[in-house]
Every structure is written in structure tokens, then in C-alpha cells.
């Protein structure tokens, strides 16, 4: 699975997360290395970097500046599902490595 130049938006997130339907992720991929820039909603600016395995699963790390001016960091494991329309939906389990270090789940979908 290749994520290069794909745009994703969240469709759900845990209450302790900062992404929302207003957040837009722009993915880039070279080989098995994935990067993305994202912003929108509570997030002023964010970046992620990850590794994609042969099944399309992503092991990533992220950092972002929220609308309170706080620098937040975390880790995320994403599992892809191919939808009938050919788009990708990512089921994510994440954990803050800053702040309260809580965990959550989110789903983002290719636009």
C-alpha cells in the first residue's frame, strides 16, 4: 500500500485527542518511509514520520503545536482498510508522550 500524495481527514477521535474533521493530513511516502504535514481545528501545525510495513500498517511518531501554543508529541499505530470506493481508511491507536500521556483511538479517511 502506498500513501504518497494522499489527503486524509479524521472521521472520529477520542475526546482526549486534538484532531477533528477540520484537520487535514497530506501524506508523502518514499520507499517505506512515510511523512505528513497537518493542520486545522485545534492544531496550528503538525508533522509525523513513520514506517509502512508490507501490509500497509504504519508505526509513526508525531508532534504538533495546538491552538493553546503547546507542543504535543505522541506515537500511533495505524491499520489500513480498503473501502469499496478504493479509498483508504486508517484505524489508529495512539498515545500522547507529552501532557497527560493518555491513550485514544481515531479513524481517518482518504479524501
C-alpha positions in Angstrom: 0.0 0.0 0.0 1.4 3.4 -0.9 0.2 6.6 0.8 2.1 9.1 -1.4 0.3 12.3 -2.1 -2.9 11.2 -0.4 -5.0 13.6 1.7 -6.7 12.3 4.9 -9.3 13.7 7.3 -10.4 12.4 10.7 -13.9 11.0 10.9 -13.7 10.1 14.6 -11.4 10.6 17.5 -11.3 10.0 21.3 -12.3 13.0 23.5 -8.7 13.5 24.6 -7.4 13.9 21.0 -6.8 17.1 19.2 -7.6 16.2 15.6 -11.1 16.9 14.3 -13.0 16.9 11.0 -11.2 20.3 10.3 -7.7 18.7 10.4 -6.2 17.9 7.0 -3.2 15.5 6.6 -1.1 15.5 3.5 0.9 12.2 3.3 4.2 11.6 1.4 5.9 8.3 1.0 9.3 7.3 -0.3 10.0 3.6 0.0 8.7 2.5 3.4 9.2 6.0 4.9 6.0 8.0 5.5 5.9 11.7 6.4 3.0 14.1 6.6 2.2 17.7 7.4 -1.1 18.5 9.0 -3.1 21.4 10.4 -6.7 22.5 11.1 -9.1 22.7 14.0 -7.2 22.7 17.3 -3.9 22.1 15.5 -1.8 25.0 14.2 0.9 22.8 12.6 1.9 19.2 12.9 4.3 16.7 11.4 4.5 12.9 11.5 7.1 10.4 10.4 6.5 6.6 10.2 7.4 3.3 8.7 5.0 1.4 6.5 5.1 -2.4 6.6 4.3 -4.8 3.7 0.6 -4.9 4.8 0.3 -1.1 4.9 0.4 -0.8 8.7 2.1 2.4 9.9 4.2 2.8 13.0 4.5 6.6 13.5 5.6 9.4 15.8 4.0 12.8 15.7 4.5 16.3 17.1 2.2 19.3 16.8 1.5 22.8 18.1 -2.1 23.2 19.3 -4.2 26.3 19.4 -3.0 26.9 23.0 0.6 27.2 21.8 1.6 23.9 23.4 4.0 21.5 21.8 2.5 18.0 21.9 4.1 14.7 21.0 2.9 11.1 20.6 3.0 7.7 19.0 0.5 6.0 16.8 -0.2 2.6 15.2 -2.4 2.8 12.1 -4.1 -0.2 10.4 -5.5 0.3 6.9 -8.8 -0.9 5.5 -9.5 -0.5 1.8 -13.1 0.8 1.2 -15.4 -0.3 -1.6 -14.8 3.0 -3.4 -11.0 2.3 -3.4 -10.2 4.9 -0.7 -8.2 4.0 2.4 -9.5 4.2 6.0 -6.9 4.2 8.8 -7.9 2.8 12.2 -5.5 4.4 14.7 -4.4 3.6 18.2 -2.4 6.5 19.7 -0.8 7.6 22.9 0.4 11.0 24.0 4.1 11.0 25.0 3.6 14.5 26.4 0.9 16.1 28.6 -1.2 13.5 30.4 0.2 10.6 28.4 -3.3 9.3 27.8 -4.3 6.9 25.0 -7.0 7.1 22.4 -8.4 5.8 19.1 -9.2 7.6 15.9 -10.2 6.9 12.3 -9.0 8.9 9.4 -10.2 8.5 5.8 -8.7 9.3 2.4 -10.4 12.2 0.7 
